[in-house]
Amino acid sequence: MSTDCIFCRIAAGEIPANVVLQTPSVLVFRDIAPKAPIHLLVIPKKHIATVNDITSEDWELVGQLFDAAAQAARMEGVAEKGYRLITNVNADGGQEVFHIHLHLLAGKRLGFS
């Protein structure tokens, strides 16, 4: 855990979140500034700053992130209609919180802009 990382603090329960799903290694919660009717964040409880920092030791965890995203999509009733998973990498890629995470967006037809 990184004590200065907001997602680590959310995963540790220090900061409240609207949790949708929790496993031993992954947390899924609602984004506080949604960009779609359904906007969830899927984070590992382990701190990994960017996709560039994922190692072969993290491959199982990365699979668990995608599994949790699919479970959350089913729970939200959007798995069949469709949803988008986005990850941003570093500042020019739009990453604002330096703890890897997936954005799950759904609840309307999503464009490509």
KETOR-563390 format. One line per field, with one value per residue: x, y, z of N, C-alpha, C, O, CB in turn; residue number from 1. Coordinates in nm, 2 decimals. Glycine has a CB too. Example, Ala and Ser with C-alpha at 12.3 -4.5 7.8 and 13.67 -1.06 7.14 Angstrom:
BEGIN
nX = [1.32,1.28]
nY = [-0.57,-0.22]
nZ = [0.78,0.71]
caX = [1.23,1.37]
caY = [-0.45,-0.11]
caZ = [0.78,0.71]
cX = [1.32,1.29]
cY = [-0.33,0.00]
cZ = [0.78,0.79]
oX = [1.42,1.34]
oY = [-0.33,0.11]
oZ = [0.85,0.80]
cbX = [1.13,1.41]
cbY = [-0.45,-0.06]
cbZ = [0.90,0.57]
i = [1,2]
END
This chain:
BEGIN
nX = [0.08,0.05,0.08,0.02,-0.15,-0.47,-0.63,-0.52,-0.58,-0.86,-0.90,-0.80,-1.00,-0.99,-1.09,-1.41,-1.62,-1.85,-1.90,-1.92,-1.84,-1.63,-1.33,-1.08,-0.85,-0.92,-1.11,-1.42,-1.58,-1.81,-1.75,-1.68,-1.72,-1.89,-1.87,-2.05,-2.38,-2.34,-2.05,-1.78,-1.50,-1.23,-1.01,-0.68,-0.60,-0.34,-0.08,0.01,0.17,0.15,0.04,0.28,0.43,0.36,0.44,0.56,0.48,0.25,0.05,-0.16,-0.32,-0.39,-0.56,-0.76,-0.86,-0.99,-1.18,-1.33,-1.43,-1.60,-1.78,-1.89,-2.02,-2.21,-2.36,-2.45,-2.63,-2.55,-2.39,-2.47,-2.58,-2.36,-2.04,-1.78,-1.43,-1.17,-0.83,-0.60,-0.27,0.00,0.07,0.03,-0.14,-0.37,-0.39,-0.48,-0.48,-0.23,-0.23,-0.29,-0.59,-0.92,-1.16,-1.50,-1.75,-2.09,-2.44,-2.55,-2.55,-2.22,-2.01,-1.73,-1.56]
nY = [-0.12,0.22,0.50,0.76,0.73,0.76,0.55,0.33,0.40,0.39,0.12,0.02,0.09,0.34,0.56,0.63,0.45,0.38,0.08,-0.18,-0.44,-0.67,-0.85,-1.07,-0.96,-0.75,-0.45,-0.30,0.00,0.28,0.55,0.89,1.10,1.05,0.95,0.83,0.68,0.45,0.41,0.26,0.19,-0.03,-0.17,-0.30,-0.43,-0.43,-0.20,-0.08,0.13,0.21,0.07,0.01,-0.08,-0.33,-0.66,-1.00,-1.14,-1.02,-1.10,-1.29,-1.13,-0.92,-1.06,-1.12,-0.86,-0.81,-1.02,-0.94,-0.70,-0.80,-0.95,-0.74,-0.60,-0.78,-0.78,-0.52,-0.54,-0.49,-0.65,-0.80,-0.61,-0.44,-0.28,-0.06,-0.09,0.09,0.19,0.42,0.54,0.69,1.04,1.18,0.99,1.03,0.94,1.00,0.92,0.75,0.45,0.15,0.10,0.01,0.17,0.12,0.17,0.23,0.18,0.34,0.40,0.41,0.64,0.71,0.92]
nZ = [0.00,-0.08,0.10,0.02,-0.19,-0.33,-0.42,-0.29,-0.03,-0.04,-0.09,0.15,0.32,0.44,0.32,0.23,-0.01,-0.28,-0.29,-0.53,-0.58,-0.42,-0.39,-0.26,-0.38,-0.55,-0.60,-0.68,-0.75,-0.75,-0.97,-0.86,-1.02,-1.26,-1.61,-1.77,-1.76,-1.60,-1.43,-1.33,-1.13,-1.14,-0.94,-0.84,-0.52,-0.46,-0.48,-0.79,-1.00,-1.28,-1.60,-1.72,-1.51,-1.45,-1.38,-1.46,-1.23,-1.17,-1.35,-1.29,-1.12,-1.29,-1.46,-1.28,-1.24,-1.48,-1.47,-1.24,-1.35,-1.55,-1.39,-1.24,-1.44,-1.52,-1.28,-1.28,-1.49,-1.75,-1.91,-2.13,-2.32,-2.35,-2.27,-2.19,-2.14,-2.01,-1.98,-1.87,-1.93,-1.78,-1.78,-2.04,-2.15,-2.01,-1.75,-1.42,-1.15,-1.01,-0.99,-1.11,-1.29,-1.42,-1.61,-1.61,-1.83,-1.91,-1.98,-2.17,-2.53,-2.64,-2.79,-3.01,-2.95]
caX = [0.00,0.11,0.00,-0.02,-0.23,-0.61,-0.70,-0.48,-0.66,-1.00,-0.89,-0.78,-1.11,-0.97,-1.17,-1.54,-1.65,-1.97,-1.85,-2.01,-1.79,-1.49,-1.27,-0.95,-0.74,-0.98,-1.22,-1.49,-1.66,-1.86,-1.67,-1.75,-1.74,-1.92,-1.87,-2.16,-2.48,-2.27,-1.91,-1.72,-1.35,-1.19,-0.87,-0.62,-0.57,-0.20,-0.04,0.09,0.15,0.10,0.05,0.42,0.50,0.31,0.55,0.50,0.42,0.11,-0.04,-0.28,-0.39,-0.45,-0.67,-0.86,-0.92,-1.09,-1.29,-1.41,-1.50,-1.71,-1.88,-1.96,-2.10,-2.33,-2.43,-2.52,-2.72,-2.50,-2.30,-2.52,-2.59,-2.22,-1.98,-1.64,-1.32,-1.06,-0.72,-0.51,-0.13,0.08,0.00,-0.02,-0.25,-0.49,-0.39,-0.48,-0.44,-0.12,-0.26,-0.36,-0.74,-1.00,-1.29,-1.61,-1.85,-2.20,-2.57,-2.59,-2.46,-2.10,-1.95,-1.59,-1.50]
caY = [0.00,0.35,0.59,0.88,0.69,0.76,0.42,0.24,0.44,0.34,-0.02,-0.01,0.13,0.47,0.66,0.56,0.44,0.31,-0.05,-0.27,-0.58,-0.68,-0.99,-1.06,-0.88,-0.65,-0.37,-0.23,0.10,0.38,0.68,1.00,1.19,0.96,1.00,0.76,0.64,0.35,0.44,0.19,0.18,-0.16,-0.15,-0.41,-0.38,-0.41,-0.08,-0.08,0.27,0.22,-0.05,-0.01,-0.14,-0.47,-0.76,-1.13,-1.18,-0.96,-1.15,-1.34,-1.02,-0.85,-1.15,-1.10,-0.73,-0.83,-1.11,-0.86,-0.61,-0.88,-0.98,-0.62,-0.57,-0.87,-0.73,-0.40,-0.57,-0.44,-0.74,-0.85,-0.50,-0.40,-0.19,-0.03,-0.09,0.18,0.21,0.53,0.51,0.81,1.18,1.20,0.90,1.07,0.88,1.10,0.85,0.65,0.32,0.09,0.08,0.00,0.24,0.04,0.26,0.16,0.24,0.41,0.37,0.49,0.68,0.69,1.05]
caZ = [0.00,-0.08,0.19,-0.05,-0.30,-0.29,-0.44,-0.18,0.09,-0.06,-0.08,0.29,0.39,0.50,0.25,0.19,-0.15,-0.30,-0.34,-0.60,-0.57,-0.35,-0.38,-0.18,-0.44,-0.64,-0.55,-0.78,-0.69,-0.84,-0.98,-0.80,-1.13,-1.38,-1.75,-1.83,-1.65,-1.51,-1.44,-1.22,-1.12,-1.10,-0.90,-0.76,-0.39,-0.46,-0.56,-0.91,-1.04,-1.42,-1.68,-1.75,-1.40,-1.43,-1.40,-1.48,-1.11,-1.16,-1.45,-1.24,-1.07,-1.41,-1.50,-1.18,-1.27,-1.59,-1.42,-1.16,-1.44,-1.61,-1.28,-1.21,-1.56,-1.50,-1.16,-1.32,-1.59,-1.88,-1.97,-2.26,-2.41,-2.38,-2.19,-2.24,-2.04,-2.05,-1.88,-1.91,-1.89,-1.77,-1.79,-2.17,-2.18,-1.93,-1.61,-1.31,-1.03,-1.05,-0.94,-1.23,-1.28,-1.53,-1.60,-1.68,-1.87,-1.97,-1.95,-2.29,-2.64,-2.63,-2.91,-3.02,-2.95]
cX = [0.09,0.03,-0.05,-0.11,-0.38,-0.67,-0.65,-0.56,-0.80,-1.00,-0.87,-0.90,-1.10,-1.05,-1.29,-1.55,-1.78,-1.93,-1.95,-1.97,-1.65,-1.45,-1.15,-0.85,-0.79,-1.10,-1.28,-1.59,-1.71,-1.77,-1.75,-1.78,-1.77,-1.92,-1.98,-2.26,-2.42,-2.12,-1.85,-1.57,-1.32,-1.04,-0.81,-0.60,-0.42,-0.17,0.05,0.07,0.09,0.11,0.20,0.49,0.45,0.42,0.48,0.44,0.28,0.01,-0.17,-0.37,-0.46,-0.57,-0.79,-0.93,-1.03,-1.20,-1.38,-1.49,-1.62,-1.82,-1.96,-2.06,-2.23,-2.42,-2.51,-2.62,-2.68,-2.41,-2.34,-2.53,-2.45,-2.17,-1.84,-1.55,-1.21,-0.96,-0.63,-0.37,-0.05,0.00,-0.05,-0.13,-0.38,-0.50,-0.38,-0.44,-0.34,-0.12,-0.34,-0.51,-0.80,-1.12,-1.39,-1.72,-1.96,-2.33,-2.62,-2.50,-2.35,-2.04,-1.80,-1.51,-1.41]
cY = [0.12,0.45,0.72,0.85,0.68,0.63,0.32,0.27,0.39,0.19,-0.06,0.03,0.26,0.58,0.58,0.56,0.36,0.18,-0.13,-0.42,-0.57,-0.83,-0.97,-0.97,-0.76,-0.58,-0.30,-0.13,0.20,0.50,0.79,1.11,1.11,1.02,0.92,0.72,0.54,0.38,0.38,0.20,0.04,-0.15,-0.28,-0.35,-0.36,-0.28,-0.11,0.05,0.28,0.08,-0.09,-0.08,-0.28,-0.56,-0.90,-1.18,-1.12,-1.01,-1.21,-1.23,-0.94,-0.93,-1.13,-0.96,-0.74,-0.92,-1.03,-0.76,-0.68,-0.91,-0.85,-0.58,-0.66,-0.82,-0.61,-0.42,-0.51,-0.53,-0.78,-0.73,-0.44,-0.29,-0.16,-0.03,0.00,0.18,0.32,0.50,0.64,0.93,1.20,1.11,0.93,1.01,1.00,1.04,0.74,0.53,0.26,0.07,0.07,0.09,0.15,0.14,0.19,0.24,0.33,0.37,0.46,0.52,0.66,0.82,1.07]
cZ = [0.00,0.00,0.13,-0.17,-0.26,-0.31,-0.33,-0.05,0.08,-0.03,0.07,0.37,0.47,0.44,0.20,0.04,-0.16,-0.37,-0.41,-0.58,-0.50,-0.35,-0.29,-0.24,-0.53,-0.57,-0.67,-0.71,-0.79,-0.85,-0.93,-0.91,-1.26,-1.51,-1.83,-1.72,-1.55,-1.54,-1.31,-1.24,-1.07,-1.07,-0.83,-0.62,-0.37,-0.54,-0.67,-0.98,-1.18,-1.48,-1.71,-1.63,-1.37,-1.46,-1.42,-1.35,-1.09,-1.26,-1.40,-1.18,-1.18,-1.46,-1.41,-1.19,-1.37,-1.55,-1.33,-1.24,-1.50,-1.51,-1.25,-1.32,-1.55,-1.39,-1.19,-1.43,-1.73,-1.96,-2.11,-2.36,-2.45,-2.28,-2.24,-2.12,-2.09,-1.94,-1.95,-1.86,-1.90,-1.81,-1.93,-2.22,-2.10,-1.79,-1.51,-1.18,-1.07,-0.96,-1.05,-1.19,-1.41,-1.51,-1.68,-1.70,-1.94,-1.94,-2.06,-2.40,-2.64,-2.77,-2.91,-3.01,-2.82]
oX = [0.19,-0.09,-0.14,-0.14,-0.41,-0.76,-0.73,-0.59,-0.86,-1.08,-0.92,-0.90,-1.18,-1.08,-1.28,-1.51,-1.81,-1.92,-2.06,-2.06,-1.57,-1.53,-1.11,-0.77,-0.71,-1.17,-1.21,-1.66,-1.65,-1.72,-1.87,-1.85,-1.69,-1.97,-1.99,-2.23,-2.45,-2.08,-1.86,-1.52,-1.37,-0.96,-0.89,-0.57,-0.38,-0.23,0.16,-0.05,-0.01,0.17,0.23,0.60,0.49,0.49,0.36,0.35,0.21,-0.10,-0.27,-0.50,-0.57,-0.67,-0.90,-1.05,-1.14,-1.32,-1.50,-1.61,-1.73,-1.94,-2.08,-2.17,-2.34,-2.54,-2.62,-2.69,-2.77,-2.37,-2.26,-2.50,-2.43,-2.25,-1.79,-1.58,-1.16,-0.99,-0.60,-0.36,-0.03,-0.11,-0.17,-0.21,-0.48,-0.60,-0.29,-0.37,-0.37,-0.04,-0.45,-0.55,-0.75,-1.18,-1.37,-1.78,-1.94,-2.32,-2.73,-2.40,-2.36,-2.03,-1.75,-1.40,-1.34]
oY = [0.13,0.47,0.78,0.95,0.61,0.59,0.23,0.18,0.35,0.14,-0.17,0.00,0.30,0.67,0.48,0.65,0.29,0.17,-0.15,-0.50,-0.48,-0.91,-0.86,-0.91,-0.69,-0.64,-0.24,-0.17,0.21,0.55,0.80,1.20,1.11,1.14,0.94,0.73,0.55,0.36,0.44,0.21,0.00,-0.12,-0.35,-0.23,-0.29,-0.26,-0.16,0.08,0.35,-0.01,-0.21,-0.14,-0.34,-0.55,-0.91,-1.27,-1.17,-0.97,-1.18,-1.24,-0.90,-0.87,-1.13,-0.95,-0.69,-0.90,-1.04,-0.73,-0.63,-0.91,-0.86,-0.53,-0.61,-0.82,-0.59,-0.32,-0.49,-0.50,-0.78,-0.75,-0.40,-0.22,-0.24,0.01,-0.02,0.18,0.31,0.46,0.70,0.93,1.24,1.14,0.86,1.03,1.08,1.11,0.65,0.50,0.31,0.03,0.13,0.09,0.11,0.20,0.11,0.34,0.38,0.31,0.59,0.43,0.61,0.83,1.17]
oZ = [0.07,-0.04,0.18,-0.24,-0.17,-0.23,-0.29,0.02,0.18,0.04,0.11,0.49,0.55,0.51,0.14,-0.03,-0.08,-0.50,-0.35,-0.57,-0.53,-0.31,-0.25,-0.17,-0.58,-0.49,-0.75,-0.62,-0.90,-0.74,-0.95,-0.88,-1.35,-1.53,-1.95,-1.60,-1.43,-1.65,-1.21,-1.35,-0.97,-1.16,-0.76,-0.61,-0.29,-0.64,-0.65,-1.01,-1.20,-1.43,-1.71,-1.65,-1.27,-1.57,-1.40,-1.35,-1.01,-1.26,-1.45,-1.20,-1.17,-1.49,-1.45,-1.17,-1.36,-1.59,-1.35,-1.21,-1.50,-1.54,-1.24,-1.29,-1.58,-1.40,-1.14,-1.47,-1.82,-2.07,-2.21,-2.48,-2.56,-2.22,-2.32,-2.01,-2.20,-1.82,-2.07,-1.74,-2.00,-1.86,-1.95,-2.31,-2.11,-1.73,-1.51,-1.10,-1.15,-0.88,-1.08,-1.08,-1.51,-1.40,-1.79,-1.61,-2.03,-1.87,-2.05,-2.38,-2.64,-2.85,-2.81,-3.07,-2.80]
cbX = [-0.09,0.14,0.08,0.10,-0.19,-0.68,-0.66,-0.32,-0.65,-1.05,-0.78,-0.65,-1.15,-0.82,-1.10,-1.66,-1.53,-2.07,-1.78,-2.01,-1.78,-1.50,-1.23,-0.89,-0.67,-1.02,-1.18,-1.57,-1.59,-2.00,-1.63,-1.67,-1.62,-2.05,-1.74,-2.11,-2.60,-2.31,-1.87,-1.77,-1.29,-1.22,-0.86,-0.49,-0.62,-0.13,0.02,0.06,0.28,0.19,-0.03,0.49,0.47,0.18,0.65,0.61,0.51,0.13,0.03,-0.25,-0.30,-0.34,-0.63,-0.80,-0.81,-1.02,-1.23,-1.32,-1.41,-1.66,-1.81,-1.86,-2.03,-2.29,-2.34,-2.41,-2.85,-2.43,-2.28,-2.66,-2.67,-2.22,-1.97,-1.63,-1.27,-1.12,-0.64,-0.57,-0.06,0.21,0.10,0.09,-0.20,-0.61,-0.28,-0.61,-0.57,0.02,-0.34,-0.30,-0.80,-1.05,-1.28,-1.66,-1.79,-2.22,-2.56,-2.59,-2.54,-2.00,-1.98,-1.55,-1.59]
cbY = [0.00,0.40,0.62,0.96,0.56,0.87,0.37,0.26,0.59,0.38,-0.08,0.06,0.03,0.50,0.73,0.62,0.37,0.39,-0.13,-0.23,-0.65,-0.62,-1.05,-1.19,-0.97,-0.71,-0.26,-0.33,0.16,0.42,0.70,1.06,1.29,0.89,0.98,0.63,0.59,0.20,0.59,0.05,0.29,-0.27,-0.03,-0.46,-0.48,-0.53,0.02,-0.21,0.34,0.32,-0.04,0.12,-0.05,-0.50,-0.77,-1.23,-1.13,-0.81,-1.25,-1.44,-0.93,-0.83,-1.29,-1.11,-0.63,-0.89,-1.23,-0.78,-0.55,-1.01,-1.03,-0.50,-0.59,-1.02,-0.71,-0.29,-0.51,-0.31,-0.87,-0.91,-0.39,-0.35,-0.23,0.11,-0.23,0.33,0.08,0.67,0.40,0.79,1.29,1.19,0.76,1.03,0.78,1.16,0.79,0.72,0.32,-0.04,0.19,-0.14,0.38,-0.08,0.37,0.01,0.32,0.57,0.38,0.42,0.83,0.62,1.17]
cbZ = [0.12,-0.23,0.32,-0.09,-0.37,-0.37,-0.58,-0.16,0.11,-0.20,-0.16,0.33,0.49,0.49,0.13,0.25,-0.23,-0.39,-0.23,-0.75,-0.71,-0.21,-0.52,-0.15,-0.53,-0.77,-0.44,-0.87,-0.57,-0.80,-1.13,-0.69,-1.15,-1.35,-1.81,-1.90,-1.72,-1.54,-1.46,-1.21,-1.04,-1.22,-0.80,-0.83,-0.28,-0.52,-0.46,-1.01,-1.04,-1.50,-1.81,-1.78,-1.28,-1.52,-1.28,-1.53,-0.99,-1.18,-1.54,-1.12,-0.99,-1.52,-1.51,-1.04,-1.31,-1.71,-1.34,-1.06,-1.55,-1.67,-1.15,-1.18,-1.69,-1.48,-1.04,-1.36,-1.56,-1.86,-1.89,-2.24,-2.34,-2.52,-2.04,-2.30,-2.00,-2.07,-1.85,-1.87,-1.97,-1.85,-1.76,-2.27,-2.15,-2.01,-1.60,-1.30,-0.96,-1.03,-0.80,-1.27,-1.19,-1.57,-1.67,-1.59,-1.96,-1.92,-1.83,-2.27,-2.78,-2.54,-2.95,-3.14,-2.95]
i = [1,2,3,4,5,6,7,8,9,10,11,12,13,14,15,16,17,18,19,20,21,22,23,24,25,26,27,28,29,30,31,32,33,34,35,36,37,38,39,40,41,42,43,44,45,46,47,48,49,50,51,52,53,54,55,56,57,58,59,60,61,62,63,64,65,66,67,68,69,70,71,72,73,74,75,76,77,78,79,80,81,82,83,84,85,86,87,88,89,90,91,92,93,94,95,96,97,98,99,100,101,102,103,104,105,106,107,108,109,110,111,112,113]
END
